[in-house]
Amino acid sequence: MKKGKIDGNARNAWWAKLTRLLSLLSAISFSIAGAPHADAEKFTSGTEQAALIPTLKTGDYVWKPAASPAGPVVILMSIPEQTLYVYRNGVRIGRSTVSTGKSGHRTPTGVFTILQKSEKHTSSIYKGASMPYMERLTWTGVALHAGNLPGYPASHGCVRLPLDFAQKLYTATEKGTTVVVTDGKTKTGTTSRPGLLFASGPAPTLAPGQFVWTPEKSPEGPVSILFSSADSQAYVYRNGVEIGRAQIGGVDAAFPSGSYAYAALATTLPDGSRQWQALGSASGSPAPDLKALEKRLVIPQSFLVQARAVVSSGTTLIVTDQPVNGTTQSGSNFNILTTSTTSSTHS
């Protein structure tokens, strides 16, 4: 009888241990099944702040789309500040902390356009890394996307955003949206590398007054216009395809050095000219006044008429002292043509 009691107590203790073990295994199994993807732990969720807050901490962002409900969107990203700014029709509607490329994988500076968008993107380069709300800037692996923000540049060249902000930004952009990446530490005059490849070799030179206009090569898509003082030529691209080129005069030693970008706004003035937002340069320098520049350049009138006709809100104008060749790239519309610039310059 005594032995039976001992055996019974042993069995009870054994069952208690087994029950606890099964309960633990069940909890672990449920945790694994219900847990988010491991990459999700690497994402900074983000903390929304008031519009007028002067300084953002890592992961902070501001999002006020109602400040400008409609119009072309332009994104300006400062590497030194580790901050991204969003403008719609010239009005700032968003601001966020970011993490750009670390040493050896620096995020390229220049003027880009969004080439592709994907809410649930998986990297084909970095072992299947999850890149939610991906907005591609180059076909060589540079994009905006949600990721981890440690408070310093840490990516392989992409621009990481807080997850919540990346989702909001994704809803405001489209393919062709202009993205300007600036680096205040880059000296004026160094090569700017904007987003869409222009040409594989040096551009052929046209005789003074000559121009080429072939819009049928790319009937639709975002337009980019570029003035190169090195080539003394103007180029028009639609959806990344060259549709026009002209020889320009008036380029001299006083022509601005560096590369500068402007975005066409939806606003037009009573005389029919379009307002432009000056976006600064890849070096962070203020953009030169477009009106003064326009007066200096000599552009074939027939080419000017054709180029003006393809300008619309969101068009990006690029003025550069760099030649158009295999190392110089650009994307988005650019036009010096009919315009008044907005007085604001953003860095």
Helices and strands as residue ranges (DSSP letters): H 2-34, G 38-42, E 47-48, E 60-63, G 65-67, E 73-78, E 83-88, E 91-97, E 110-113, E 116-122, E 130-136, E 143-146, E 159-161, H 163-172, E 178-182, E 211-213, G 215-217, E 223-228, E 233-238, E 241-247, E 259-268, E 274-281, H 290-296, H 301-309, E 316-320, E 340-345
